[in-house]
Amino acid sequence: MPRFARLFEAAADTLTAYYQSIAEGNIDSLMSLWIDEEFVSCIRADGAHLHGLDEIRAGFASRFENTRAAIEALDIRVYDSLGTVVYAIAEAHRTGNSTTATMVFATYVMVHDRGEWRIAHIHASPMPDATAAQFAAKLRHGLGHLH
């Protein structure tokens, strides 16, 4: 089983690289993480629906021109099978130099392709205010991330 454990750890490396690419505003690095298929899709927390690699590149490039962003994972749930990993994550999104975060639920679908984990789909949506307040209260009280 250690072989499979390492296999799924590599999917986490792809997610980490995604967060880093967003923070750096590096479109080439970000796009290298996607599977090279036209079925890829991304629904951003701002409501934008991006389908296909060209739309995803254009959508993120436009976003990177306007501001930098940072994503902090607060609670991560992982569902994996041999060729697919799904992450369900509560995230704090910050733009620019803002100290205020937008709380977001995000789902990342990754597939194992030619020996590497690649992003096939992202769906992000704003967290309801009451749920966001619960996350903020737990973090303020030093209870750490939800488990």
Secondary structure, 3 states (H helix, E strand, C coil): CHHHHHHHHHHHHHHHHHHHHHHHCCHHHHHCCECCCCCCEEECCCCCEEEHHHHHHHHHHHHHHHCCEEEEEEEEEEEECCCEEEEEEEEEEEECCCCCCEEEEEEEEEEEECCEEEEEEEEEEECCHHHHHHHHHHHHCCCCCCC
